């Protein structure tokens, strides 16, 4: 192509015109720019077909590449971007439409929700025309975008023009990114590793290259010591490809080895967006914290079809392993979100209490007043020791306003566990709940507390125990459920924890309950009591019955028997009163209830840097 421009045009202007025109010339394009009526071109641009260009100025020798500011994307780069955009479309269009019908986000939209600036809506922006070439602003980078590219891409000789069942070329065999996205992103003010299944690709199933990406992400998290987010929506291993990943040394089984290595080193948080069956279900249970989305997610060791084959039981997936099952009965779900946006919000709150890794302290914030005045604490605790009340009413008067973030609220509800802040300092709260079965500790509650204490200790979160319990529950039912084993775990976790601990005897501290709740023998930094507190082997009624039953039975006069029994109870109650415990220096201090928050804030601040030693050994034998 020859172009003649005005006589007074500069060489720089000629260069710019030649550069712009060269991009429009197909094939081996050559652009010559003449100034005025000159016989020789002022600038010559030549393309080699791949977009690489050289120039000749003033008819002389080639001057080399055009200035950097004049270079633009080549055809080769544009082709690469088209491939990336195609990969980011995910699996077949019909499966993306199905997600919209289920009220679920396509995985790329989900990443936009988590790491981007926009607020995607399920079903919107999920079509083939959606531009996925731009990453969400918080997405640092992605790894393995081209995983399994040669096996499915239409330009690959291996696909050889395969057709989908609906006649579209190659769509049914689309395996973009091998159904798994991994990378790094910024979330809630920190850098994290992440993985996310693409359910439009073989129902989010895992195969050789996706497994490799997953393993690399975990192994890199061990090196960087940064948290890991698992955004799960997987039907499990891709059965027809199992020889490539199932039993291999670096196969899917290595997931759980890596989970174990990461456990207690960095926070692992899993959100379930769909059915996670068989091997896929172990990632959420290995994670430190698991969020299930209502009416969307489930996890089970086997599918309903497999359950029926093995046991004959007919059951749907929600009944088998839905959110209610794992939030109320198994304890495998820490939280249940109402929708995708709620799930993200819950995780954002959760990570605000946690450090990036076990070498760091939890992040502190500016302290703020409690939601309710501490002056109401004594009014919350009933005068009658056997009357129930809601421990959350006390907690909201001790911790910073709206900072109590409860975990597993429906599992083992006789104990409350959750994170909170006291004067901006994160603490883990373990509190008996007298509103539930009088606060007696049942097996599920003991397991729940043990696991929470263990996680707090792993991530350097100090512990606050609020004790008001008649002790561990007795009876044949709880014995069959393993009350001794569960109680052992709770006591072990409390004993082994090396973070600062404060124990408050709010009211009843009976039996082994005071042991499990980090009483004086369990290395707390302090044991303080409220004036309503009592510490005893058992409550007055049970004690009098155990010790004086025969003597009382010998009294024939009912009124005399009742008077004598009342005297014995009052004498026993004086013996176990918190004042006697303070007089004997069993506890460190009796605190006016209105001062409890201030007292705890001072004690947690003072003991913040405490270091504790435990016996030098490989590890304990209690799991």
C-alpha positions as semicolon CSV with decimal commas, in nm:
position;residue;x (nm);y (nm);z (nm)
1;X;0,000;0,000;0,000
2;X;0,126;0,345;-0,096
3;X;0,007;0,659;0,079
4;X;0,096;1,021;0,002
5;X;0,049;1,285;0,269
6;X;0,082;1,662;0,286
7;X;0,411;1,832;0,205
8;X;0,444;1,986;0,549
9;X;0,391;1,658;0,739
10;X;0,669;1,552;0,976
11;X;0,848;1,220;0,979
12;X;0,683;1,144;1,315
13;X;0,341;1,194;1,158
14;X;0,441;0,968;0,870
15;X;0,553;0,701;1,120
16;X;0,221;0,716;1,303
17;X;0,020;0,686;0,981
18;X;0,231;0,395;0,860
19;X;0,198;0,214;1,193
20;X;-0,180;0,254;1,197
21;X;-0,222;0,140;0,836
22;X;0,012;-0,158;0,878
23;X;-0,230;-0,318;1,125
24;X;-0,506;-0,315;0,864
25;X;-0,299;-0,471;0,586
26;X;-0,360;-0,850;0,572
27;X;-0,090;-1,107;0,510
28;X;0,260;-0,986;0,423
29;X;0,157;-0,621;0,425
30;X;0,384;-0,333;0,317
31;X;0,297;0,030;0,377
32;X;0,488;0,314;0,206
33;X;0,422;0,674;0,313
34;X;0,533;0,958;0,079
35;X;0,552;1,319;0,190
36;X;0,435;1,571;-0,069
37;X;0,562;1,491;-0,421
38;X;0,875;1,308;-0,303
39;X;0,989;1,015;-0,520
40;X;1,112;0,812;-0,223
41;X;0,891;0,708;0,070
42;X;0,959;0,882;0,400
43;X;0,857;0,569;0,596
44;X;0,811;0,207;0,499
45;X;0,643;-0,051;0,728
46;X;0,660;-0,418;0,644
47;X;0,467;-0,697;0,822
48;X;0,584;-1,058;0,821
49;X;0,228;-1,191;0,863
50;X;0,256;-1,241;1,238
51;X;0,224;-0,875;1,305
52;X;0,599;-0,810;1,344
53;X;0,692;-0,494;1,157
54;X;1,003;-0,305;1,055
55;X;1,036;0,039;0,904
56;X;1,253;0,224;0,654
57;X;1,273;0,600;0,695
58;X;1,355;0,842;0,412
59;X;1,423;0,557;0,171
60;X;1,733;0,454;0,368
61;X;1,818;0,140;0,565
62;X;1,563;-0,025;0,794
63;X;1,546;0,158;1,124
64;X;1,430;-0,150;1,320
65;X;1,110;-0,186;1,520
66;X;0,877;0,107;1,547
67;X;0,884;0,302;1,873
68;X;0,729;0,110;2,166
69;X;0,440;0,350;2,196
70;X;0,337;0,265;1,839
71;X;0,331;-0,115;1,892
72;X;-0,001;-0,285;1,950
73;X;-0,133;-0,639;2,001
74;X;-0,037;-0,872;1,722
75;X;-0,256;-1,129;1,554
76;X;-0,085;-1,394;1,763
77;X;-0,175;-1,217;2,085
78;X;-0,529;-1,154;1,968
79;X;-0,568;-1,524;1,895
80;X;-0,446;-1,609;2,247
81;X;-0,695;-1,370;2,401
82;X;-0,974;-1,529;2,201
83;X;-0,870;-1,869;2,334
84;X;-0,871;-1,739;2,692
85;X;-1,213;-1,581;2,641
86;X;-1,344;-1,909;2,504
87;X;-1,208;-2,100;2,805
88;X;-1,372;-1,852;3,040
89;X;-1,710;-1,924;2,885
90;X;-1,697;-2,252;3,075
91;X;-1,885;-2,564;2,972
92;X;-2,174;-2,603;2,730
93;X;-2,427;-2,322;2,716
94;X;-2,713;-2,552;2,817
95;X;-2,543;-2,613;3,152
96;X;-2,495;-2,242;3,214
97;X;-2,865;-2,193;3,153
98;X;-2,936;-2,470;3,402
99;X;-2,736;-2,286;3,669
100;X;-2,954;-1,981;3,619
101;X;-3,264;-2,194;3,665
102;X;-3,122;-2,317;3,996
103;X;-3,049;-1,962;4,114
104;X;-2,675;-2,029;4,111
105;X;-2,394;-1,820;3,975
106;X;-2,168;-1,943;3,698
107;X;-1,823;-1,994;3,850
108;X;-1,669;-1,690;3,676
109;X;-1,952;-1,474;3,807
110;X;-1,894;-1,625;4,150
111;X;-1,532;-1,515;4,138
112;X;-1,651;-1,170;4,040
113;X;-1,877;-1,168;4,347
114;X;-1,593;-1,273;4,577
115;X;-1,305;-1,075;4,433
116;X;-1,451;-0,809;4,202
117;X;-1,617;-0,471;4,231
118;X;-1,950;-0,566;4,074
119;X;-2,243;-0,748;4,229
120;X;-2,351;-1,026;3,989
121;X;-2,700;-1,169;4,009
122;X;-2,771;-1,539;3,953
123;X;-2,884;-1,596;3,597
124;X;-2,758;-1,264;3,468
125;X;-2,439;-1,219;3,265
126;X;-2,408;-1,594;3,228
127;X;-2,461;-1,626;2,853
128;X;-2,209;-1,686;2,579
129;X;-2,197;-1,313;2,499
130;X;-2,070;-1,221;2,846
131;X;-1,719;-1,074;2,820
132;X;-1,499;-1,277;3,052
133;X;-1,169;-1,155;2,912
134;X;-1,124;-0,910;3,199
135;X;-1,036;-1,052;3,540
136;X;-1,213;-0,931;3,855
137;X;-1,013;-0,651;4,014
138;X;-0,924;-0,856;4,321
139;X;-0,811;-1,161;4,124
140;X;-0,431;-1,151;4,134
141;X;-0,378;-1,427;3,881
142;X;-0,505;-1,763;3,764
143;X;-0,307;-2,083;3,721
144;X;-0,373;-2,361;3,472
145;X;-0,623;-2,182;3,252
146;X;-0,521;-2,404;2,961
147;X;-0,537;-2,731;3,156
148;X;-0,649;-3,013;2,925
149;X;-0,671;-2,766;2,636
150;X;-0,544;-3,013;2,376
151;X;-0,808;-3,269;2,468
152;X;-1,114;-3,058;2,391
153;X;-1,039;-2,742;2,196
154;X;-1,185;-2,749;1,840
155;X;-0,847;-2,655;1,690
156;X;-0,683;-2,954;1,853
157;X;-0,628;-3,257;1,628
158;X;-0,743;-3,478;1,917
159;X;-1,098;-3,341;1,907
160;X;-1,124;-3,375;1,528
161;X;-1,448;-3,179;1,503
162;X;-1,642;-3,378;1,764
163;X;-2,006;-3,283;1,794
164;X;-2,226;-3,232;2,096
165;X;-2,551;-3,422;2,132
166;X;-2,737;-3,116;2,007
167;X;-2,520;-3,098;1,693
168;X;-2,295;-2,808;1,796
169;X;-1,931;-2,872;1,717
170;X;-1,726;-2,988;2,011
171;X;-1,946;-2,828;2,280
172;X;-2,044;-3,145;2,464
173;X;-1,679;-3,237;2,516
174;X;-1,574;-2,893;2,638
175;X;-1,333;-2,926;2,931
176;X;-1,215;-2,566;2,980
177;X;-0,957;-2,537;3,261
178;X;-1,043;-2,905;3,322
179;X;-1,338;-2,786;3,528
180;X;-1,133;-2,627;3,808
181;X;-1,009;-2,271;3,856
182;X;-0,718;-2,200;4,089
183;X;-0,519;-1,889;4,164
184;X;-0,463;-1,606;4,408
185;X;-0,683;-1,313;4,498
186;X;-0,739;-1,029;4,741
187;X;-1,031;-1,087;4,976
188;X;-1,144;-0,893;5,282
189;X;-0,815;-0,709;5,306
190;X;-0,578;-1,002;5,267
191;X;-0,422;-1,222;5,001
192;X;-0,560;-1,574;4,967
193;X;-0,522;-1,884;4,755
194;X;-0,845;-2,015;4,606
195;X;-0,997;-2,297;4,406
196;X;-1,341;-2,305;4,246
197;X;-1,516;-2,587;4,062
198;X;-1,690;-2,514;3,732
199;X;-2,011;-2,715;3,751
200;X;-2,078;-2,661;3,380
201;X;-1,782;-2,890;3,307
202;X;-1,876;-3,250;3,380
203;X;-2,068;-3,146;3,696
204;X;-1,754;-3,002;3,852
205;X;-1,595;-3,346;3,860
206;X;-1,222;-3,385;3,917
207;X;-0,977;-3,542;3,676
208;X;-0,604;-3,561;3,625
209;X;-0,519;-3,203;3,530
210;X;-0,767;-3,042;3,767
211;X;-0,625;-3,256;4,047
212;X;-0,276;-3,137;3,960
213;X;-0,390;-2,775;3,982
214;X;-0,557;-2,836;4,317
215;X;-0,245;-2,999;4,460
216;X;-0,017;-2,722;4,337
217;X;-0,243;-2,461;4,496
218;X;-0,230;-2,640;4,833
219;X;0,146;-2,688;4,818
220;X;0,199;-2,321;4,735
221;X;-0,020;-2,225;5,030
222;X;0,219;-2,418;5,254
223;X;0,505;-2,206;5,117
224;X;0,330;-1,868;5,133
225;X;0,148;-1,934;5,464
226;X;-0,164;-1,761;5,334
227;X;-0,528;-1,868;5,385
228;X;-0,706;-2,097;5,140
229;X;-1,063;-2,062;5,010
230;X;-1,232;-2,370;4,863
231;X;-1,540;-2,273;4,659
232;X;-1,677;-2,623;4,609
233;X;-1,934;-2,747;4,360
234;X;-1,819;-3,093;4,259
235;X;-1,978;-3,430;4,197
236;X;-1,651;-3,604;4,287
237;X;-1,389;-3,782;4,079
238;X;-1,443;-3,826;3,704
239;X;-1,496;-4,201;3,714
240;X;-1,422;-4,270;3,348
241;X;-1,078;-4,106;3,393
242;X;-0,985;-4,251;3,733
243;X;-0,664;-4,421;3,619
244;X;-0,508;-4,078;3,576
245;X;-0,563;-3,947;3,926
246;X;-0,731;-4,176;4,179
247;X;-0,464;-4,385;4,350
248;X;-0,157;-4,207;4,216
249;X;0,110;-4,082;4,453
250;X;0,020;-3,731;4,337
251;X;-0,347;-3,803;4,281
252;X;-0,669;-3,700;4,444
253;X;-0,580;-3,884;4,762
254;X;-0,300;-3,631;4,814
255;X;-0,566;-3,364;4,865
256;X;-0,630;-3,488;5,214
257;X;-0,265;-3,532;5,298
258;X;-0,216;-3,167;5,202
259;X;-0,527;-3,067;5,396
260;X;-0,369;-3,234;5,697
261;X;-0,038;-3,053;5,646
262;X;-0,218;-2,719;5,609
263;X;-0,438;-2,785;5,913
264;X;-0,348;-2,543;6,189
265;X;-0,090;-2,373;5,967
266;X;-0,324;-2,150;5,766
267;X;-0,702;-2,106;5,786
268;X;-0,883;-2,331;5,537
269;X;-1,238;-2,217;5,463
270;X;-1,479;-2,407;5,241
271;X;-1,809;-2,288;5,091
272;X;-2,040;-2,547;4,935
273;X;-2,250;-2,440;4,637
274;X;-2,381;-2,773;4,521
275;X;-2,364;-3,146;4,579
276;X;-2,024;-3,263;4,698
277;X;-2,025;-3,641;4,693
278;X;-1,773;-3,911;4,787
279;X;-1,412;-3,788;4,774
280;X;-1,519;-3,430;4,708
281;X;-1,701;-3,426;5,043
282;X;-1,377;-3,464;5,237
283;X;-1,251;-3,118;5,146
284;X;-1,531;-2,943;5,339
285;X;-1,488;-3,167;5,642
286;X;-1,109;-3,121;5,639
287;X;-1,149;-2,744;5,620
288;X;-1,133;-2,550;5,945
289;X;-1,463;-2,379;5,871
290;X;-1,740;-2,490;5,635
291;X;-2,033;-2,286;5,503
292;X;-2,325;-2,455;5,327
293;X;-2,576;-2,266;5,111
294;X;-2,940;-2,345;5,180
295;X;-3,147;-2,509;4,905
296;X;-2,830;-2,551;4,702
297;X;-2,556;-2,751;4,871
298;X;-2,515;-3,100;5,009
299;X;-2,235;-3,337;5,102
300;X;-2,236;-3,709;5,157
301;X;-2,004;-4,008;5,139
302;X;-2,221;-4,152;4,861
303;X;-2,503;-4,035;4,636
304;X;-2,867;-4,129;4,703
305;X;-2,848;-4,375;4,413
306;X;-2,544;-4,546;4,565
307;X;-2,705;-4,549;4,909
308;X;-3,007;-4,728;4,766
309;X;-2,786;-4,980;4,590
310;X;-2,590;-5,055;4,907
311;X;-2,857;-5,034;5,177
312;X;-3,191;-5,032;5,001
313;X;-3,273;-4,695;5,161
314;X;-3,458;-4,449;4,938
315;X;-3,366;-4,093;5,027
316;X;-3,317;-3,763;4,847
317;X;-2,993;-3,568;4,859
318;X;-3,116;-3,295;5,092
319;X;-3,235;-3,549;5,350
320;X;-2,913;-3,743;5,308
321;X;-2,665;-3,459;5,341
322;X;-2,829;-3,118;5,314
323;X;-2,752;-2,814;5,532
324;X;-2,994;-2,911;5,810
325;X;-2,833;-3,255;5,843
326;X;-2,483;-3,117;5,884
327;X;-2,572;-2,805;6,082
328;X;-2,789;-2,986;6,340
329;X;-2,678;-3,347;6,352
330;X;-2,328;-3,417;6,220
331;X;-2,170;-3,082;6,309
332;X;-1,984;-3,077;5,976
333;X;-2,129;-2,737;5,880
334;X;-2,023;-2,436;6,086
335;X;-2,264;-2,196;5,917
336;X;-2,558;-2,207;5,677
337;X;-2,593;-1,919;5,429
338;X;-2,923;-1,818;5,276
339;X;-2,773;-1,746;4,934
340;X;-2,442;-1,687;4,755
341;X;-2,409;-1,326;4,867
342;X;-2,476;-1,421;5,228
343;X;-2,207;-1,693;5,208
344;X;-1,949;-1,439;5,102
345;X;-2,051;-1,199;5,378
346;X;-2,021;-1,473;5,641
347;X;-1,670;-1,565;5,530
348;X;-1,567;-1,198;5,523
349;X;-1,677;-1,169;5,886
350;X;-1,508;-1,494;5,980
351;X;-1,163;-1,409;5,844
352;X;-1,164;-1,078;6,030
353;X;-1,100;-1,274;6,352
354;X;-0,821;-1,491;6,212
355;X;-0,454;-1,436;6,131
356;X;-0,306;-1,537;5,797
357;X;-0,117;-1,822;5,963
358;X;-0,012;-1,976;6,291
359;X;0,293;-1,748;6,326
360;X;0,083;-1,433;6,344
361;X;-0,154;-1,283;6,597
362;X;-0,521;-1,222;6,511
363;X;-0,588;-0,873;6,375
364;X;-0,702;-0,617;6,630
365;X;-0,950;-0,339;6,559
366;X;-1,064;-0,023;6,728
367;X;-1,263;-0,123;7,034
368;X;-1,626;-0,019;7,071
369;X;-1,884;-0,030;7,350
370;X;-2,094;-0,341;7,401
371;X;-2,442;-0,359;7,255
372;X;-2,596;-0,355;7,604
373;X;-2,465;-0,196;7,920
374;X;-2,248;-0,415;8,148
375;X;-2,448;-0,274;8,437
376;X;-2,723;-0,518;8,342
377;X;-2,510;-0,833;8,381
378;X;-2,619;-0,916;8,734
379;X;-2,981;-0,872;8,633
380;X;-2,937;-1,127;8,354
381;X;-2,830;-1,403;8,594
382;X;-3,136;-1,529;8,788
383;X;-3,135;-1,536;9,169
384;X;-3,263;-1,894;9,164
385;X;-2,979;-2,126;9,058
386;X;-3,206;-2,366;8,871
387;X;-3,380;-2,108;8,655
388;X;-3,274;-2,093;8,293
389;X;-3,167;-1,782;8,100
390;X;-3,006;-1,696;7,768
391;X;-2,628;-1,669;7,800
392;X;-2,619;-1,451;7,488
393;X;-2,778;-1,175;7,697
394;X;-2,467;-1,179;7,913
395;X;-2,226;-1,207;7,620
396;X;-2,369;-0,898;7,450
397;X;-2,290;-0,699;7,767
398;X;-1,928;-0,817;7,777
399;X;-1,802;-0,811;7,416
400;X;-1,776;-0,524;7,168
401;X;-2,108;-0,433;7,010
402;X;-2,229;-0,676;6,740
403;X;-1,898;-0,862;6,745
404;X;-2,018;-1,204;6,862
405;X;-1,994;-1,434;6,559
406;X;-2,144;-1,766;6,658
407;X;-2,041;-2,093;6,495
408;X;-2,245;-2,415;6,484
409;X;-2,547;-2,254;6,655
410;X;-2,774;-2,555;6,595
411;X;-2,527;-2,828;6,688
412;X;-2,478;-2,909;7,056
413;X;-2,668;-2,592;7,154
414;X;-2,599;-2,647;7,528
415;X;-2,266;-2,476;7,459
416;X;-2,216;-2,153;7,265
417;X;-1,898;-2,119;7,059
418;X;-1,796;-1,823;6,850
419;X;-1,556;-1,537;6,797
420;X;-1,594;-1,193;6,949
421;X;-1,389;-0,887;7,039
422;X;-1,321;-0,730;7,374
423;X;-1,187;-0,379;7,333
424;X;-1,093;-0,467;6,974
425;X;-0,904;-0,786;7,066
426;X;-1,036;-1,110;6,909
427;X;-1,129;-1,385;7,156
428;X;-1,287;-1,727;7,123
429;X;-1,594;-1,761;7,345
430;X;-1,691;-2,096;7,500
431;X;-2,005;-2,050;7,709
432;X;-2,256;-2,285;7,867
433;X;-2,614;-2,212;7,761
434;X;-2,859;-2,255;8,053
435;X;-3,148;-2,190;7,813
436;X;-3,076;-2,530;7,654
437;X;-3,119;-2,839;7,876
438;X;-3,003;-2,637;8,179
439;X;-2,656;-2,600;8,026
440;X;-2,565;-2,963;8,091
441;X;-2,287;-3,081;7,860
442;X;-2,403;-3,348;7,615
443;X;-2,168;-3,539;7,378
444;X;-2,230;-3,316;7,075
445;X;-2,170;-3,001;7,278
446;X;-1,845;-3,142;7,416
447;X;-1,718;-3,232;7,068
448;X;-1,818;-2,893;6,935
449;X;-1,635;-2,712;7,215
450;X;-1,325;-2,931;7,182
451;X;-1,289;-2,862;6,811
452;X;-1,344;-2,489;6,857
453;X;-1,087;-2,464;7,136
454;X;-0,840;-2,657;6,920
455;X;-0,888;-2,416;6,628
456;X;-0,854;-2,110;6,849
457;X;-0,532;-2,244;6,994
458;X;-0,395;-2,321;6,645
459;X;-0,451;-1,963;6,530
460;X;-0,351;-1,782;6,849
461;X;-0,700;-1,666;6,943
462;X;-0,729;-1,618;7,324
463;X;-1,012;-1,805;7,497
464;X;-1,290;-1,681;7,723
465;X;-1,484;-1,948;7,914
466;X;-1,819;-1,846;8,067
467;X;-1,913;-2,129;8,303
468;X;-2,268;-2,205;8,415
469;X;-2,325;-2,580;8,398
470;X;-2,446;-2,863;8,621
471;X;-2,174;-3,073;8,455
472;X;-2,170;-3,352;8,200
473;X;-2,503;-3,519;8,135
474;X;-2,560;-3,865;8,285
475;X;-2,770;-4,157;8,166
476;X;-2,765;-4,464;7,945
477;X;-2,844;-4,262;7,632
478;X;-2,539;-4,035;7,656
479;X;-2,318;-4,326;7,758
480;X;-2,407;-4,495;7,430
481;X;-2,331;-4,169;7,251
482;X;-1,985;-4,159;7,409
483;X;-2,015;-3,889;7,675
484;X;-1,689;-3,998;7,836
485;X;-1,501;-3,994;7,506
486;X;-1,649;-3,657;7,407
487;X;-1,581;-3,512;7,750
488;X;-1,223;-3,637;7,733
489;X;-1,172;-3,450;7,406
490;X;-1,304;-3,125;7,550
491;X;-1,089;-3,152;7,861
492;X;-0,787;-3,246;7,650
493;X;-0,828;-2,949;7,416
494;X;-0,861;-2,713;7,712
495;X;-0,556;-2,867;7,881
496;X;-0,335;-2,854;7,572
497;X;-0,423;-2,500;7,464
498;X;-0,137;-2,255;7,509
499;X;-0,321;-1,932;7,426
500;X;-0,422;-1,696;7,707
501;X;-0,737;-1,825;7,882
502;X;-0,979;-1,655;8,119
503;X;-1,245;-1,849;8,311
504;X;-1,551;-1,677;8,456
505;X;-1,767;-1,870;8,703
506;X;-2,099;-1,708;8,618
507;X;-2,319;-1,935;8,828
508;X;-2,300;-2,316;8,851
509;X;-1,965;-2,488;8,808
510;X;-2,048;-2,843;8,908
511;X;-1,867;-3,171;8,860
512;X;-1,623;-3,211;8,573
513;X;-1,790;-2,912;8,411
514;X;-1,543;-2,681;8,584
515;X;-1,259;-2,891;8,438
516;X;-1,387;-2,872;8,082
517;X;-1,450;-2,498;8,122
518;X;-1,084;-2,429;8,209
519;X;-1,121;-2,400;8,584
520;X;-0,829;-2,338;8,822
521;X;-0,655;-2,670;8,747
522;X;-0,642;-2,607;8,372
523;X;-0,382;-2,332;8,348
524;X;-0,606;-2,031;8,294
525;X;-0,442;-1,692;8,334
526;X;-0,725;-1,612;8,575
527;X;-1,034;-1,769;8,728
528;X;-1,277;-1,502;8,838
529;X;-1,627;-1,538;8,977
530;X;-1,944;-1,336;8,981
531;X;-2,131;-1,314;9,314
532;X;-2,378;-1,571;9,180
533;X;-2,103;-1,831;9,133
534;X;-2,084;-2,177;9,293
535;X;-1,818;-2,449;9,257
536;X;-1,900;-2,801;9,374
537;X;-1,883;-3,171;9,298
538;X;-2,260;-3,159;9,251
539;X;-2,554;-2,933;9,319
540;X;-2,713;-2,905;9,668
541;X;-3,019;-3,121;9,594
542;X;-2,812;-3,407;9,453
543;X;-2,553;-3,380;9,729
544;X;-2,804;-3,385;10,015
545;X;-2,979;-3,681;9,858
546;X;-2,648;-3,865;9,818
547;X;-2,519;-3,801;10,170
548;X;-2,823;-3,771;10,393
549;X;-3,093;-3,975;10,220
550;X;-3,110;-4,243;10,489
551;X;-3,110;-3,996;10,780
552;X;-3,384;-3,791;10,621
553;X;-3,590;-4,102;10,556
554;X;-3,575;-4,179;10,930
555;X;-3,762;-3,857;11,011
556;X;-4,130;-3,943;11,023
557;X;-4,271;-3,590;11,048
558;X;-4,291;-3,448;10,690
559;X;-4,256;-3,088;10,811
560;X;-3,955;-3,173;11,024
561;X;-3,800;-3,365;10,735
562;X;-3,850;-3,069;10,501
563;X;-3,703;-2,825;10,758
564;X;-3,398;-3,044;10,810
565;X;-3,346;-3,089;10,438
566;X;-3,363;-2,710;10,389
567;X;-3,102;-2,655;10,661
568;X;-2,869;-2,906;10,500
569;X;-2,906;-2,744;10,157
570;X;-2,834;-2,397;10,297
571;X;-2,527;-2,522;10,481
572;X;-2,403;-2,698;10,167
573;X;-2,464;-2,388;9,954
574;X;-2,258;-2,177;10,193
575;X;-1,977;-2,427;10,159
576;X;-1,969;-2,400;9,777
577;X;-2,038;-2,025;9,753
578;X;-1,797;-1,819;9,547
579;X;-1,698;-1,623;9,859
580;X;-1,572;-1,944;10,021
581;X;-1,383;-2,024;9,700
582;X;-1,222;-1,679;9,705
583;X;-1,145;-1,708;10,077
584;X;-0,966;-2,036;10,010
585;X;-0,795;-1,874;9,707
586;X;-0,946;-2,136;9,478
587;X;-1,038;-1,852;9,244
588;X;-0,842;-1,532;9,188
589;X;-1,111;-1,271;9,235
590;X;-1,481;-1,198;9,277
591;X;-1,572;-0,930;9,025
592;X;-1,870;-0,694;9,047
593;X;-2,078;-0,792;8,743
594;X;-2,085;-0,436;8,606
595;X;-1,703;-0,440;8,598
596;X;-1,667;-0,776;8,422
597;X;-1,603;-0,640;8,073
598;X;-1,342;-0,394;8,197
599;X;-1,179;-0,664;8,409
600;X;-1,156;-0,907;8,118
601;X;-1,020;-0,640;7,882
602;X;-0,742;-0,561;8,129
603;X;-0,655;-0,925;8,186
604;X;-0,649;-1,019;7,816
605;X;-0,430;-0,716;7,743
606;X;-0,189;-0,793;8,026
607;X;-0,148;-1,160;7,937
608;X;-0,135;-1,105;7,561
609;X;0,231;-1,212;7,532
610;X;0,218;-1,502;7,777
611;X;0,415;-1,809;7,673
612;X;0,328;-2,156;7,798
613;X;0,529;-2,474;7,790
614;X;0,393;-2,820;7,737
615;X;0,589;-3,147;7,768
616;X;0,832;-3,214;7,487
617;X;0,667;-3,497;7,292
618;X;0,560;-3,585;6,942
619;X;0,189;-3,534;7,011
620;X;-0,087;-3,650;7,242
621;X;-0,298;-3,957;7,177
622;X;-0,639;-3,792;7,215
623;X;-0,819;-3,705;6,893
